[in-house]
């Protein structure tokens, strides 16, 4: 079960990073804050699933995937929280 969570968290992390770059470089169709909130929620979900998935590490590939997932999703969460905080200051 946790091996499946490890793989899903890795895929969700790629989805959230892709959404972040899409929102950053493409003209905003919806309100920017809604898109950032959705990306932040996906990033936090990937982080939690990645931490849970660390319990199923049985080889170096799974370890690398878990560490990469946790690192990128935590970094993206910090960046998105900072962006949303600065956006609230200027609102």
C-alpha positions as CSV (number, residue, x, y, z in Angstrom):
1,X,0.0,0.0,0.0
2,X,2.7,2.5,0.9
3,X,4.6,1.7,-2.3
4,X,1.6,2.7,-4.3
5,X,1.4,5.9,-2.2
6,X,5.0,6.6,-3.0
7,X,4.4,6.4,-6.7
8,X,1.2,8.4,-6.5
9,X,2.9,11.1,-4.5
10,X,5.7,11.3,-7.1
11,X,3.1,11.8,-9.9
12,X,1.2,14.4,-7.9
13,X,4.4,16.2,-7.2
14,X,5.1,16.4,-11.0
15,X,1.5,17.6,-11.6
16,X,1.8,20.3,-9.0
17,X,5.2,21.5,-10.3
18,X,3.7,21.5,-13.9
19,X,0.7,23.5,-12.7
20,X,3.0,26.0,-10.9
21,X,5.1,26.7,-14.1
22,X,1.9,26.8,-16.2
23,X,0.5,29.4,-13.9
24,X,3.7,31.4,-13.7
25,X,4.3,31.7,-17.5
26,X,0.8,31.6,-19.1
27,X,-1.8,34.3,-19.0
28,X,-4.1,33.9,-16.1
29,X,-7.5,32.6,-17.2
30,X,-8.9,32.2,-13.7
31,X,-8.1,34.2,-10.7
32,X,-4.4,33.7,-9.8
33,X,-5.1,33.0,-6.1
34,X,-7.4,30.1,-6.9
35,X,-4.8,28.5,-9.1
36,X,-2.1,29.0,-6.4
37,X,-4.4,27.6,-3.7
38,X,-5.1,24.5,-5.8
39,X,-1.4,24.0,-6.5
40,X,-0.6,24.5,-2.9
41,X,-3.2,21.9,-1.9
42,X,-1.7,19.4,-4.4
43,X,1.8,20.1,-3.2
44,X,0.9,19.5,0.4
45,X,-0.9,16.3,-0.5
46,X,2.2,15.1,-2.4
47,X,4.3,16.0,0.7
48,X,2.1,14.0,3.1
49,X,1.9,11.0,0.7
50,X,5.6,11.2,0.2
51,X,6.3,11.1,3.9
52,X,3.9,8.2,4.3
53,X,5.6,6.5,1.3
54,X,9.0,6.7,2.9
55,X,8.0,3.7,5.1
56,X,8.1,1.4,2.0
57,X,11.7,2.1,1.0
58,X,13.2,-1.2,-0.1
59,X,15.7,-0.1,-2.7
60,X,17.6,2.9,-3.8
61,X,15.1,3.9,-6.5
62,X,12.2,4.1,-4.0
63,X,14.5,6.1,-1.6
64,X,15.5,8.5,-4.3
65,X,11.8,8.9,-5.4
66,X,10.6,9.6,-1.8
67,X,13.4,12.1,-1.0
68,X,12.9,13.9,-4.3
69,X,9.1,14.0,-3.8
70,X,9.4,15.4,-0.2
71,X,12.1,17.9,-1.2
72,X,10.3,19.3,-4.2
73,X,6.9,19.4,-2.7
74,X,8.1,21.1,0.5
75,X,10.1,23.6,-1.6
76,X,7.1,24.3,-3.8
77,X,4.8,24.7,-0.7
78,X,7.2,27.3,0.8
79,X,7.4,29.2,-2.5
80,X,3.6,29.2,-3.0
81,X,2.9,30.2,0.6
82,X,5.4,33.1,0.2
83,X,3.7,34.2,-3.1
84,X,0.2,34.0,-1.5
85,X,1.4,35.9,1.6
86,X,2.9,38.7,-0.5
87,X,-0.2,38.8,-2.6
88,X,-2.3,39.3,0.5
89,X,-0.1,42.2,1.6
90,X,-0.7,44.0,-1.7
91,X,-4.4,43.2,-1.8
